[in-house]
Amino acid sequence: MSLQCVATALAIGTLHSQQVADTVFQPPLATPAYAAGRGPLVLIDEAHHNFHTAEGRYSPFARLLRRDGYLVRPGQSSFNAGLLRSAKVLVIANALAARNERDWVVPTPSAFDASEIRAVHDWVEAGGSLLLIADHLPFGGAAADLAASFGISFSNGFVLDSSMQGLIHVRRSDGTLASHPITDGRNASERIDSVTTFTGQGFQFNGSGTPLITIPSGWVLYMPDTAWRFSSATPRKSAEGLLQGGVMRVGKGRVAAFGEAAMFSAQVAGPARRPMGFNSPEAAQNAQFVLNVMHWLTGLLKD
């Protein structure tokens, strides 16, 4: 790997570390799915050192859901049956163990203890819906044990191209974006033909599961021991065929797993306030995709 590529990666890492919510951008939403405040309760986890929270970098996500009629509340305690009982959807976005809150270096222990993982799994089997989002190192590692309980193998690396860029475009036309009720939507206006992701990790299903976003050829999964630090010795392998999005049914419930977080929100990064997320001109259908994922999780879209 050239010194120029290393410098590019470090510059991109600095840009990502300067992400803040875009408090101005508001995507179009012609017809809300539910009357205002009358939709299902969505609980956004904030109890596990989350990089994305309902009042922080995921505030555009929370605002979009409220515009669609959902009730949105922060989850500020550990997972247990009492906390989850009233929620229809639990959103976990980039949770971390305490040791990695500021130190993005391996090892990256689980953000959740065994009792929390059991509580979430039991709740999903009984009919709850989980949106599990875990980005590149250290987030994939922090969510790996929870993902594994559903038969999902998260990696703890970075998906980048040969120039160390991470803007991935997937399209229905080439099969990297699957045809599914989520991408079909409820009508023609909700149909999704392309989605953009912003770096992230790649994962696999170890059993049942339906791919939504498949990483195209030409992409590499890098496995550094420190976030955004790469060298010629950094372990790597082809990322082609790994997933950045997929869904599954678990008992009476549903799970949607994603290996990239920015696609679900609207952020700006760096001094130039570069759009990153569904506010990006290169991600015009991402906001509708987010809504369609939520509509599938809450049963408005059927398999």
Sequence and secondary structure as in RCSB ss.txt:
>XXXX:A:sequence
MSLQCVATALAIGTLHSQQVADTVFQPPLATPAYAAGRGPLVLIDEAHHNFHTAEGRYSPFARLLRRDGYLVRPG
QSSFNAGLLRSAKVLVIANALAARNERDWVVPTPSAFDASEIRAVHDWVEAGGSLLLIADHLPFGGAAADLAASF
GISFSNGFVLDSSMQGLIHVRRSDGTLASHPITDGRNASERIDSVTTFTGQGFQFNGSGTPLITIPSGWVLYMPD
TAWRFSSATPRKSAEGLLQGGVMRVGKGRVAAFGEAAMFSAQVAGPARRPMGFNSPEAAQNAQFVLNVMHWLTGL
LKD
>XXXX:A:secstr
  HHHHHHHHHHHHHHHT EE SS     SS SSSTT S EEEEE SS  SS TTTTTHHHHHHHHHTT EEEEE
 S   HHHHTT SEEEEES   GGGSS  BS    SS HHHHHHHHHHHHTT EEEEE  TTTHHHHTHHHHHTT
TEEE  SEEE TTS  EEEEEGGGTSB  SHHHH SSGGG   EEEEES   EEESSS EEEEE  TT EEE  S
BTT   TTS EEE TT EEEEEEEETTEEEEEES SGGGSEEEETTTTEEEETTSTT TTHHHHHHHHHHHHTTS
S  
